Amino acid sequence: MGVYLTYLANQREDAAGTRTPDENYAREVMQLMSIGIYRLNLDGSIQTDSAGQPIPAYTDDDIRGLAKVLTGLRWYHPNPTDATFRGGSRNVDSFVRPMIAYNNFHSFGEKRFLGTVIPASTAATADTMGDLRIALDTLANHPNVGPFMATRLIQQFVTSNPSPQYVERVARVFNDNGRGQRGDMGAVIRAVLTDAEARTAPAAD
């Protein structure tokens, strides 16, 4: 994913403003993998403004802020240095091990996205993995995730055109599995497959 969506070796911005973090994965992880393009109601329907226009789920500023988080990650190496970040002496295990953090190449700037603010850091305090955990928690707790995931799981396992009520029932399970836990995928899949709509044969044409 780091290679295909170009955040492998993504570097922090420079003081002169001639280099900015690659925004590709920051956009894709929101648009395709977590919250979608527009704000959603719990039943998967799109929220609209007073003029009837869809309300975006994120802005260009959110993309730029999240892109800063996705800096400083590179191939695994047992003895990482600036040279290995730049691709030198690549380790034989690099394709099968998770990428690792190179804090020296991580953005030191303030990072604002989806209502979250990660304060600016310094070369001594930069924390790539800590910032990444905050970003993932922010995405996972976004109100769009329940209906976004519910819709796609239903479409993959049951029907391409679920009713809003079906989406909402599954989204509610994503938000709370009945024991106060969010994101219990076992409970979500169970809700998808055992819903009354999943067990009812479609009407004949």
Order of alpha helices (4+ residues) and beta strands (2+ residues): alpha-alpha-beta-alpha-beta-beta-beta-alpha-alpha-alpha-alpha
